[in-house]
């Protein structure tokens, strides 16, 4: 069992482990008990009543958080010609438009947070599957990270604004960031609402009974704070 430091244990003491907090209460508490000297990411963890071994129970989507994630997002785009120019004008940080750049990534260069690609580049991008795949960076049409040239400006803008891709893992859990500790609580609440609405909207048709079994909020280094899953499932944007 992992050992925790004194400050973590002090933060944990302020959390009632037997209580199910409202989303707003949990967010405020997460901010209050943050004890590190950097701006932590606030995360949502949701346990779903699904079996991810079955394709019809895979829950995944992409959402654009209304208040962003509070961090600089570096976007790399695999594109050539006019598509590459569109990407540059839209604010892409890097354009991978030739074999040399692809070899650079093969060699271990990964100074970017999101990779986008046009369909015509996927033949070359496929060579990078072993490098990008395990890190969740492989462009994918289901995730909206493979897009035609005329869609690149929109996708790049969304990526930099607070675009979050989530996917249920093999333990039936979803983990996703919703902002920073320094955000106003209301902004975190707005971001959480958008995420939870999307998760509820993507409930598999075959799921019976309670869909969202557990929800917790935590910061990067802080303890988990349990949220009433019924209230989380009913969150709606105002």
Secondary structure, 3 states (H helix, E strand, C coil): CCCCCHHHHHHHHCCCCCCCECHHHHHHHHHHCCCCCCCCEEEEEEEECCCCCCHHHCCEEEEECCCCCCCCCCEEEECCHHHHHHHHHCCCCEEECCHHHHHHHHCCCCCCCEEEECHHHHHHHHHHHHHHHHHCCCCCHHHCCECCHHHHHHHHHHHHHHEEEEECCCCCEEEEEEEECCCCHHHHHHHHHHHHHHHHHCCCCCCCCCCEEEEEEEECCCCCEEECHHHHHCCCCC
